[in-house]
């Protein structure tokens, strides 16, 4: 499984420098189509997005991303709570690793 990152140029630059290969730079107009194409890629196990970009997506797509196990969607930045990552890990692994 691979990591994929979607976001604006400023957000994705660090991931490129870290060596992640599936980095998709997308502006607001391209965001929805880019996320949909990543959801269809069977090689992607984790999708990383900025929380503000997730909020820009249509409600139906946000619901699909929140319920998605593969790929697991992890949001960074914004006003997200640390429990969000905990819930995502619990959802994908099946156990609460913090206990």
Steps between C-alpha positions, in 0.01 A plus 500: 500500500613850420445845644333765287491871574259753352508874550635832386866547412595631840343200679645226278858630472618349828356162406686510168823578684432208734493267200130427465440417135122543468476874557216680324507878491142618450332838519139541614365426150695173466465377857183292466606318183847434640362351823255282306780363282708416807206318657491274196873419519535158668867566587420792733460399864514843665384833358636812668320832458481836673184528707404825324508318164276226636245764599490627139377165364131417444323343798450164327873470428589608855272228637664243273847610615403489867370145465784381279724232645717458194631750440493639849472877482714702740457875522771732624489865598188702559310464825483119507514313825765239579220252562423514127829325420438259787156414360642450151770264625243309704274477194772372269684269740201383703646569844567808709880527509492764775367254759 
